Amino acid sequence: MVSNVMIIIIAVALAVLGIALGFGKTLKFFTKGIFGIIISVFVCATFGGMIAGIPAVAEWIASVNAKMGEGWSFLATIHLGTIIYYVVLFFVVQILRIIIVKCVAGVFEINVLPMRIVNKLLGMVLMVAAILLLTLLVLALFRIGEDTSFVQGILQKIDGTFLGTLYYNNPVKFVVDTGTAEQAALFLQ
């Protein structure tokens, strides 16, 4: 059973690890590799449509889609121009992410006493916050498979603990709660 004491011990251990690594190294860890790819995909999915709405970008995507459709009709069906746009956007976001992380981490790793203190304190906060966010994402994934016996077993173990409270009050939602028919009727009025 996951107890609240165990959660506090884990949080303190993460805080100590964050202090030991500092903000710069913690930031680099949570923004490279698979985490970096996930962050880039998230940014592309979140802001890609908004960027595609810019008139110059929208015209470029439309012209590429039209040119590709003239060559082979099935390319117009799959909107190859839109696919190319998102691939290019992904690589641009990857490059910007790397540059920003190197600059920010470099600033926080300056070897002067005030900056070392700030680096250690922010490292502690970032480590705990990043693990909390990952926990919220995992709990949101559990919500998708809530009806399975595996997730039901986990929910029974964390019921009444801090993790249980996080699960039931998780702000991250991958599933849209449709509510009741009464709530839908009130919404439509």
Sequence and secondary structure as in RCSB ss.txt:
>XXXX:A:sequence
MVSNVMIIIIAVALAVLGIALGFGKTLKFFTKGIFGIIISVFVCATFGGMIAGIPAVAEWIASVNAKMGEGWSFL
ATIHLGTIIYYVVLFFVVQILRIIIVKCVAGVFEINVLPMRIVNKLLGMVLMVAAILLLTLLVLALFRIGEDTSF
VQGILQKIDGTFLGTLYYNNPVKFVVDTGTAEQAALFLQ
>XXXX:A:secstr
   HHHHHHHHHHHHHHHHHHHHHHHHHHHTSHHHHHHHHHHHHHHHHHHHHTSHHHHHHHHHHHHHHHHH HHH
HHHTHHHHHHHHHHHHHHHHHHHHHHHHHHHHHT  SHHHHHHHHHHHHHHHHHHHHHHHHHHHHHHHHTTTSHH
HHHHHHHHTTSHHHHHHHT S  SS     HHHHHHHH 
